[in-house]
């Protein structure tokens, strides 16, 4: 029983880590440019 629980938790952790990494990359790539009118203020 402990073996299956550890496998399940490991799989969930792997998926969560993958999603978090992808989310960070998408945020960095998709960051919009700041308008120059906001920079002058």
C-alpha positions in Angstrom: 0.0 0.0 0.0 2.8 2.4 0.9 4.5 1.7 -2.5 1.4 2.7 -4.5 0.9 5.8 -2.4 4.5 6.9 -3.0 4.1 6.2 -6.7 0.9 8.2 -6.8 2.4 11.2 -4.9 5.5 11.1 -7.1 3.5 11.2 -10.3 1.3 14.1 -9.0 4.5 16.0 -8.0 6.0 15.4 -11.5 2.9 16.7 -13.2 2.7 19.8 -10.9 6.3 20.6 -11.5 5.9 20.3 -15.2 2.9 22.6 -15.3 4.6 25.2 -13.1 7.6 25.2 -15.3 5.5 25.6 -18.5 3.5 28.4 -16.8 6.6 30.3 -16.0 7.9 30.1 -19.5 4.6 31.2 -21.0 4.5 34.2 -18.6 8.0 35.3 -19.7 7.3 34.8 -23.4 3.8 36.3 -23.3 4.7 39.4 -21.3 3.3 42.5 -23.1 5.4 45.5 -23.9 4.9 48.6 -21.8 3.6 51.6 -23.6 6.0 54.5 -23.8 3.3 56.9 -22.4 3.6 54.9 -19.1 7.4 55.2 -19.1 7.3 59.0 -19.3 5.2 59.4 -16.1 
